[in-house]
Amino acid sequence: MGAASACFLARDHGCSVTVLERDPLYTRASSALSASSNGP
């Protein structure tokens, strides 16, 4: 969500944005934990 917001703010409004991620490996990020990314 944060990366998408940053992308659209930068692209559509010319804002300078910085995204800070607490987990640099993204192992605890919402995308990695969603049901759609679970294997069979």
Phi and psi in degrees as a GROMACS rama.xvg file:
@    title "Ramachandran Plot"
@    xaxis  label "Phi"
@    yaxis  label "Psi"
@TYPE xy
-65.773  -41.1143  GLY-2
-66.8756  -39.3098  ALA-3
-65.998  -42.7093  ALA-4
-61.4157  -43.8997  SER-5
-62.3128  -41.6959  ALA-6
-60.073  -49.6016  CYS-7
-68.9717  -36.8402  PHE-8
-63.5227  -42.8695  LEU-9
-69.1526  -45.5636  ALA-10
-71.5075  -46.3757  ARG-11
-90.0553  -23.7611  ASP-12
-124.252  0.184403  HIS-13
67.5285  20.6725  GLY-14
-75.2344  149.654  CYS-15
-93.7762  119.865  SER-16
-125.22  154.463  VAL-17
-133.056  129.844  THR-18
-106.228  124.214  VAL-19
-104.792  126.332  LEU-20
-113.686  125.071  GLU-21
-65.3145  -32.6314  ARG-22
-113.156  100.246  ASP-23
-64.7391  -18.0759  PRO-24
-92.1827  -6.58081  LEU-25
60.8276  21.2771  TYR-26
-73.9122  -23.4531  THR-27
-110.318  11.714  ARG-28
-73.8997  154.726  ALA-29
-61.9011  -35.5025  SER-30
-65.365  -40.0301  SER-31
-70.4641  -25.8025  ALA-32
-97.5396  -2.57892  LEU-33
-71.3557  157.509  SER-34
-64.0351  -27.7933  ALA-35
-72.0434  -17.1872  SER-36
-100.613  2.6757  SER-37
-75.2674  138.829  ASN-38
-74.9195  174.298  GLY-39
